[in-house]
Structures are given as C-alpha cells and as structure tokens.
Amino acid sequence: MSTSVNGVVHDFAAIGVGPFNLGLAALAEPVEGLSGVFLEQRETFDWHPGMMLEPAHLQVPFMADLVTMADPTSPFSFLNFLKQTGRLYRFYIRENFYPLRAEYNQYCQWVAGQLHSVRFGTTVLETAYDDGVYRLSVSGPDGPGVLFARRLVLGTGTSPYVPAAAEGILPATASGIGGLAIHNADYLARKAELQQRRSITIIGSGQSAAEIYYELLQEADAHGYRLDWVTRSGRFFPLEYTKLTLEMTSPEYVDYFHNLPAEQRDHLTTTQKNLYKGINSDLIDAIYDLLYTRSLTGMVDTRLLTSSTLTGAERDAAAGTYTLHLHHHEQGHSYSLDSEAVVFATGYGYREPAFLAGVQGRIARDSAGRFAVDRNYSIGVEPNEIFVQNAELHTHGFATPDLGMGAYRNSCILREITGREVYPVERSIAFQQFGVPAAVPAGATV
C-alpha cells in the first residue's frame, strides 16, 4: 500500500467507487500507458443494499451500463456479463430492456472483480498538494499508506438526506418495542422491525417511497399495521419518460443548461424533479390495482396524503410513537399524524468529503460556496486537475445522476486526462434546439 515520494505517481486517483467511478475504471482499463487507482472504503461493491427489493428494476435500459454508450465492444458490458454468467438467452426471452436492480448490482460486482486498479477497504484520510502532485494519506488492508497522483476524480457519491424538520427524531432507536424512524437506505435491514409496529408512515414522493409503500401494502394484512404515505407534492407524479424529454439528457441540453445564469439553473433544478425523481407509471398503476382489489373486502387501513409538508416531528418515548406535524400547503392548514414507525424516503444529497480540507485552495467555487464545475466536469482552479462525478446537479442539470450519462461523462473526463478522445464524445444527438436559434439569413426558411 505504501508509496514513497520517489515511487509511483499515478496519472489520476479516483476516490469512491460507485457506478460512475466503476465505469471510469472499466473504460480506463484498456488505455495503454494510463495509470489510475480507484479507492473505496467499503470492503466490496454494493449498490444501495437497503433497496434491493426483489421485483425492483432500473429506470433506464440495459444499454445504460458502465461502458456501452462509450464503447459497445467493451468486455465489461452488461450483455457480456449475461453471456459469461449463462443468462443471455433468459434475458432475451424475458423481453424487457430494464435490468433488475439486484441484477445490475451483480453486474457491477462482476466488473469490479476484474479490475486491478480498484482497491476496496481503503479509506482516504487526508489530501495535500505539492509541486503538481496530490498526496493522499490512506488506510487500507495493509495499514496506513500514501499514494500520489497528478489529478483527482471525486466519486464519493451522495448521502441519505432527511428534512431538517425530522432531525430531532433520528437516528433510529435500537431493536425493541419502541418507535422506529429510519431512512429508506436502511429499509431492508430493518423491515422486520418496521412490521412489528402497529402503524408505519412513509414520507417521500419518488420511486423509493412508492416501492416501499407497495411492498408494505401487500403484507399489511398479515401483520396488521396501518400504513400511511405522505408527500409534499400535489399528486403522485409519474416519471416523465417521453422521447423528446429524454433528449434533455443530451450533450446539447447540458451545454444549454451550463451556460444559463446560476439563478436560472437553480430555478430549473427545483421545477424539473419529476424528470428524474418521479415514479414509474407501471408501479403507480400496480399500487392502485392493489388498493382496488383490497377494497373489495372493505376499506384498506391506509391513507395517501398529498400536498403535505413536514414541519416538525417529536418522539414520545413512553408511548413509543412519533408525532409528525404537517402543513397542507394548498389549503393552508396544519395537522398532525401519529405513527409508531417512520420511513424517510426523502432522497440523497451531496456532502463534500472531509478529506478535501487540505486542498481547498485547489478547488474553484461559485458565489454560494458550491463547486464551480466546468463544462468538462473539472472543479480545479487549474484546468483538468480535479473532476467530479454526480456532484454537478447545480451546473449540469438533471442528467447528473442519470446512469445513462455516466459513460458520456467518463469519456469527457478521460479526454481531459489523456489529451485525446479515447472514446468518441458525442456533441450533437438531439432533434430539438434548447436555446434561441442562430440568425436565419433573409429569405431562408427554418
């Protein structure tokens, strides 16, 4: 693990190995003369283990794997994974382009197991910079060590987000008969505990909230709990997945979005959530059908509460319950809801890793203190020195967390690191124009 100052200096060090940096590792693997190291503090690759519900599938097709959109011939493609594991024909007969979430996780683990550049069980403790080289102090399987690299790629991912109004009731209590409040990242690990409670409330608007609600609704009769679902949205929005909308994940739209003023970008980010945080329409229909079927034998002990924003939360330790204070923003009325268990399916947010403290002077920031991310995903005060993965929602728009854009972003990052287009980078794929069209000569038609 240890490397001396006179030892190896990598072309880049990538910190955090989720799908995006794993894709970068797979695309970098065959590039001759390129030296990269990928560091992950977890012992193995495991993608959102708390939400590996059996029927859950990706909301993007299999071509949005780690490599295909950059290199369809890569041996690290999802189709090659199916071939090598004897499941290609079964996937073909299934006639469904959307891999199961657990299947995608297995695929990523299969890729990770073939890449020598990926080091699991390795935590980056500190970073420093001197004379064109980043110094990373790490702790790994062989103890403490030091690594050196000319560039950094930050892929530490996002962390579970809980509204400030709920911070007083978290973290969750230990196992037992008392109340239980968790983020959905821990759902599967604590599902059995949840179902011991007499009432469960899910707070959230997106796919994870819907998946948990559907699963718990199917099993509600067997366990005898009341089930409520609270969303601040005015309705249960389906994920917008029309083809012209999908063009908004194009390089042209990212160009357009990146060139807008910061205030306009921030406004769009808040208004476009149903483009990447909505619920699969088939799941919405399945929830309704299940409610309808259950209603044949009487009303279901469940409530779906819309337009309700959480404004506060309290825990009654003696009663083992939580009181959730809610405000119905369309009617302008406040009300309270008691529940023995609460699941916050409230998404994830980016948190800047502490190990960057030693290189703050190398990072460019905007007026709000956020990363000032260049169009090529660089945040360094010097160009092409520090890159980010999935930390540029405020500068590049809702394509940021899209798995289908991962290979495109990695192609751009590799181009900047190597100084050449290792993989062709698409520049124009959309039929529509997103900004004011260029001037049309007199007499011409559009």
N, C-alpha and C positions, 0 to 999 in steps of 0.2 A: 504493500500500500504506500509506504513512504517513498518520496521522491526528493532528491536534493536539488538545490538551485542549479547545479550543473547537469541535472538529469533531463528527463523528457519534458518538453514544453509542448502541450497539445495545441492544435490549431483552435480548438474550442472545447469548453466544458459545458455540458448541458445539465442543469440541476432540476430534478424532478422527472419522474418517468411515468406520465400518464399517456393516453393515446397519442397526443400530439408530439411529445418528445420521443416516444417509442417509434412513431412514424419517421421522425427525423433520423433516428438511429438506423432504421431499416433502409432508408434511402441513401444514407451516408456510407453504409457498409461496403458497397462495391466500388466506391470512388477511390481510385488509386492515388496514393500519396496524401490522403486526407486523414488527419489524426484527431479523433474526437473521443471524449469519455462522457458517459452518462451516469449520473449519480442519483440514487433513490434510497431514501431512508427506510422504506418498508422492505421486508425480507423477500417478498415476491410481488409480482404484478397482480393486482386485484382491483377491479374497476367497480366502484360503488357496490360493495358486497351487501350492504344493507337493503338494496333494492333489487336483488336478483329474484324477483317473483317469477314463478315458473312460466307463465304464458307471456311475460313481457318481452317486447321486441324493440329494436331500434326504430327511430322515426325517419331514418334515411336508408336507402337501398344498399346492397352489399358492395356496390362499386365505391362507396364512401368508406373504404377500408383504409389501412395505413398508407398504401402505396399506389393503388391502381390509377388514380387520377393524375399521378405524376409519371408513373412507369407501369403500363399494363403488362409488361413482360417480367416484372419483378417476381422472384421466387417467394417473396413474402406476402403475396396477395391472398385474399380470403378464399378465392377459388382454389388456389394451390393448397391452402390449408385443408379445405374439404377433400381434395384429391388425396393428399398424403395421409389423411385420417380415415379414408374409406367412406366419406359421407357425400361425395359429389352427386351421385345419382339420386340419393334420397332428397337432397336439396333441390335437385332438378324436378323430381316428381312432385315435391311439395308445392311448386309453382307459386312461390311467394318470395319477392325480392328482398324482404326485410328480415335480416337475421334475428334470432332470439338474442336477448341481452346476455344471457348466460353463454350462448354460443360465441358471441363477439368477445366476451371475456376470455373464453378458452382459446380463441384465435390469437388474441394479444399475448397470452401466456405462451403459446406455441412460438410466436415470433421472438419474444423476449428470450426464450430458451436457446435461440440460435445465434444471439448477438453477443460477441465477446466484449464489445465496448460498454455494455450495460453492467453496472455494479450495484447490486441490491445490498441492503443492510448498511448503507453508507450515508452518514449524515454530514452535511456541510455546516460547520460551526461558525466560521468567520471567513471573510474575504478581505483581501488587501490588494493594492495595485502599486507596482513599481516598475518604471522604465519599460512600459509596453507589455507587461505581463501581469496577469491576475494570479494571486496566490490564494489557494483555498485550503484552509485548515479543516480536516475531516476526521471523522471517527467511523471506522469500519470493522469488518470481521477480524482484521489483524491488529486492531488497536488504532491509535491516533496516527495521522499521516498528513502529508502536504502534497498538493497537486498544483501544477502550473498550466495556465492556458492563456492564449492571446485574446480570446473572446469568450463571452458567456452567453448561454441561451437559457432564459428563465422559464421553466415549465412546471412550477410548483403547484399549479392548479388553484382551484377555488376551495373555500371552506364553508361548512354549513352556516347559513345565515338565519338568525332568529330576530324578529322585530324587537326594538328596544322596549316596547310595552310589555314584553314577556320575559325580559331578562331576570326579573325578580323570582321567577318560579323555576329557573333552571340553575344548575344541572338537574337531571332526573334523580329521583330517590333510588335507593338500593332496592333489591327484590323484597317483596313483602306485601302487606295488605294496604299500605298507604297509597297516596296518589302517585301518579307516574306521568312525567312530562318529558318528551324526547323530540329530537329532530328526526326526520324520516331517514337520515343516514344510518340510524340505529334500528330501523323498523324491524327487520327480520330477526335480529339478535334478541329483541325484546317483545316480539309479537305475542308469545305465550303469556307474558306478564300482562300485556295490554288486555288480553281476552279474559283475564281473571277479574277485571273491573266491571262494574255494573253500567258504566257509561263511558263512551270514548268520543272525543271531539277531534276532528281533523281540521286544521287551519291551512289554507292554501288554495291556489287557483289552477295549478298546472297538471301536467301528466302524472307526476309522482303522487299528488293528492288524489287524483282520480283512480289510479291503480290501487292505492291502499284502501280507499273507500269501497271499491268494487270487491276486493278480496275480503275485507271485513264484513261487508254486507252479505256475502254468500254464506258466511259462517256465523252470522249474528244469532240465528235461531238456536243453533247448537250450544251457544254459550250464554245466551240470554242477556246481552247488553244492549243499551240504547246507543245508536250511532248517529252523530251529527257531523255535518260538513259545512264549514263556514268559509266564505270567500268574500273579499272586498270588491271583486268585480261585479258588474251588474248582471252578469249571466255566466254560464259555464262555457267559456269561449273555446271553439274548436281551433286547432292549429291550422292556420291558413297555408295550404299546400298546393295552390294552383301553379301552373307552369310559368305564367308571367310573373307571379310573385317570387318564384324560385330564382328568376333572373336577378333578383335583388341580392343574391349571394355571389354575383358575378364580379370579376375584376373591375368592370366599368362602374358598377354601383359603389364598390369600395373606394374607387378613385373619387367619385362624386361626393360621397359621404365625408371622406377625409378632407376634402377641400372646403367644406362648409365651415362657417364660424362655430366656435366651440359651443356657444349658447344654443344654436340651432341643432347641433349634433345631440346635445343633452336632451333637448325637447323631443327629438325624434326617437331617441332611445326609450323614453318613457311611453311614447304612443305606439311603438311597434312591438310591444311584448307578445301580442297574440301571433306574431310571425315566427316566434321561436320558443314561446313558453305556453302555447295553447295545448289543448287536449286532443288526442287522436279522436276523430269523429266516430270511428267504429266503437271505441270504448265508451263514448258518451251514449251511443245507441244501446250498447250492451247494458249499461247501468239502468237506463230507462226500462228496457225489456225485463230486467231482473226485478225492478220495483213493481212493474205491472204484474208480473207473474206472482210475486209475493202478495200483492194486494187482493188477489182472488180469494184468499182465506182471511182477509181482514187487513186493516191498515198496518203498514210496517212501522216499527218503532224507530223512526229515523226522521231527520229534518235536514233539508238543504237550504241554507241561509245565505242569500246573496246580498250585495251592496253593504256588507257589514265589516267595518274596520276595527281591529283590536286596538283598544286604547289603554288597557291596563289588565293586570292579572294578579290574583292573590291566591295563596295556598292556605287552606285550613288544615293544619296538621292533625288536629284531633278528629276531624270528620273524614280526613283522607280525600278531600276534594279540592278542586280549583274553581275559583270564580273568575270567569272571563268577562271583562267589560267591553262591550261592543257599541259601535255607533253606526246607525243606518244612515249613510250619507245622502241618500235620495230623499228620505222622509225627514231627515234632520232630528231623529230621535235616538236616544241611547237606551240600551238594555243590557241585562246580564244573563249569563248562562253558566250553570254549574255542571262540572264533569269530573269523574274520578281519574280520567286519563286524557292527555292531550298529545296529539302528534302534530308537530310543526313541519308541514311540507312547504316551507317558505323559501326554498331555493338555496343558492350558494352565492358567495361574494368573494371578490379578490382581496387577499390580505398580503401586504408586502412582507416578504420574509425577513426575519431579524438579521440573518447573516449578511444582508446588504449594508449594514450600518457602516462598515469600514470603507465602502466605495461610494458613498452618497455623492461625493464631488464628481463622480464619473457619469451621473445619471441626469438627463435633461427632464425638466418638469414644466407643467403648464401653470397658469395663474392659480389653479385650485390645489396645487401640490401633487397632482397626479402625474404618472409617466407621460411625457410628451413623446408619443410614439410616431416615428416617421412612417411614411407610406410603406417602406420596406421592413417594417416591424422592429426597427432599431430604436433604442432609447438612450444611447450613449451621447455624451457631449462631443465625443469624436464619432464620426460616422462608422457604421458597420462594426461596432465593438461589443455592444450588449443588445441582445434580441429578446423579445418576449413572445410567449405562446399563451393565448387565452387571457390576456390582461389588457386588451386594447378595445374593449367594447365602446368606450367613450370616444375613440378616434377612428375606428374602422367599422363600427356598426354591428348589427345583429348576426352577421356572418361569423363573428369572432368565435363563439362556442360551437359552431356547426362542424360536425365530424367530416362532412364532405369537403370543407375548405381546408382541412388540415394538410393535405398533400400539396395544395397550391401554395400555402404559406411556407411550408418546408422547402418547396422548390425555390421560392424567393430568398429564403434565408441561406440556402446552400449557394445560390448565385452570388450573394454578397460575400460569403465567407471565402469562396473559391475564386471569385473574379470572373466566372464564366457560367453560362447556362448549362449546368449538368443535366437538368431536365427542362424541356421547353416550358416556358412560363406563358400561359395564355394571357392575352391582353384584351381581346375583344370576342365575346361569346354571346352577347345579348342582342335581341332584335330591337329592343326599345332604347330610347335615349332618356337619360335621367335629368339632364340639365337643359339650359337654353340651347337650342340648336345653333350651329355655326351659321353665319350670314349666308343667305342664298343669293347668288347672282341674279340681277334683274332679268326677268323673262323666264327664269328657270322654275321648275315645279318641284315640290317636295314629295 
